[in-house]
Amino acid sequence: MTTTITINNKTYEVEVFITDEEKETGLQGRKTLDENSGALFVYDEPQEVSFWMKDCSIPLDIIFINEEEEVISIAKGEPNSEDLHSESDVMYVLELNQDSGVNPNDEIDLSNLD
């Protein structure tokens, strides 16, 4: 499934990962990510989540978002790194190409998410 989201008046077409299997695979094995594209990981309730870049060769911004659709923090995901990036009270994680320009406290418009 894909949807359109907006951050800072910029629109992205993102793949939505909801099931555990989809979230586990994410963007692994991909060689590129189109500009203005990304991946949105959706959780049932706010929780602590951890991400790593094992088997992902695209440098990414890993953007942790709370239930109010505000950016909590951003981690720089380096290709194929096994370093864990963790955050608490996360409802969504958005992966965009690195240096996306998204900042903590930015609001994400997820109104198109079913």
C-alpha positions in Angstrom: 0.0 0.0 0.0 1.2 3.5 -0.7 0.0 6.9 0.5 0.8 10.6 0.2 2.1 12.5 3.2 3.2 16.1 3.7 6.0 17.6 5.7 6.9 21.3 5.6 4.8 21.8 2.4 6.7 19.0 0.7 4.8 15.9 -0.5 6.1 12.4 -0.4 4.8 9.2 -1.9 5.5 6.5 0.8 5.1 2.8 1.0 3.2 1.9 4.2 4.3 -1.1 6.3 1.8 -2.3 8.8 2.3 -6.0 9.4 5.3 -7.4 11.4 6.6 -9.1 8.3 6.4 -5.8 6.3 8.1 -3.9 9.0 10.9 -6.5 9.4 11.7 -6.3 5.7 11.2 -2.6 5.2 13.6 -1.2 2.5 16.1 -4.0 2.8 17.6 -5.1 -0.5 16.8 -1.9 -2.3 19.5 -0.1 -4.2 17.8 3.3 -4.6 14.9 5.4 -3.3 13.3 7.9 -5.6 13.4 11.5 -4.5 10.2 12.4 -2.6 9.6 8.7 -1.8 9.9 6.8 1.4 8.6 4.2 3.8 6.2 4.7 6.6 6.1 2.1 9.5 2.8 2.2 11.4 2.4 0.9 15.0 -0.8 0.0 16.8 0.1 2.2 19.8 3.0 4.4 21.0 6.0 2.2 21.9 9.7 2.0 22.0 11.1 1.0 18.6 14.6 0.2 17.3 15.8 0.4 13.7 19.0 -0.7 12.1 20.3 -0.6 8.5 21.5 -4.2 8.1 21.0 -5.2 4.4 19.9 -1.7 3.4 22.3 0.1 1.1 20.5 3.4 0.9 21.6 6.2 3.3 18.4 7.2 5.1 16.9 9.6 7.6 15.1 7.5 10.2 12.4 9.8 11.5 10.6 8.9 14.7 7.1 10.4 15.0 4.7 10.4 18.0 0.9 9.9 18.2 0.3 13.6 17.6 2.2 13.3 14.2 5.1 15.4 15.4 8.8 14.5 14.8 10.4 13.3 18.0 13.9 12.7 16.6 15.9 11.9 13.4 18.7 9.3 13.2 21.1 9.1 10.3 21.0 5.5 9.0 24.3 4.6 7.4 24.2 1.8 4.7 24.5 -1.7 6.1 25.2 -0.5 9.6 24.1 -2.7 12.5 24.0 0.2 14.9 20.6 0.4 16.6 18.6 3.7 16.6 16.0 3.6 19.3 13.3 6.0 20.5 10.3 5.8 22.9 6.6 6.8 22.5 6.8 6.2 18.7 3.6 5.7 16.7 5.2 6.0 13.2 8.7 5.8 11.7 9.4 7.5 8.4 12.4 6.6 6.3 13.4 9.2 3.7 16.6 9.8 1.7 19.3 11.2 4.0 19.4 15.0 4.5 15.7 15.2 3.9 15.5 18.5 5.8 13.0 17.2 8.3 13.7 18.4 11.8 12.5 17.6 15.4 9.1 19.1 16.2 8.1 19.3 12.5 4.5 18.2 12.0 3.6 15.4 9.5 0.3 15.4 7.7 -0.8 11.8 7.7 -4.5 12.5 6.9 -4.3 10.4 3.8 -3.4 7.3 5.8 -6.4 5.0 6.1 
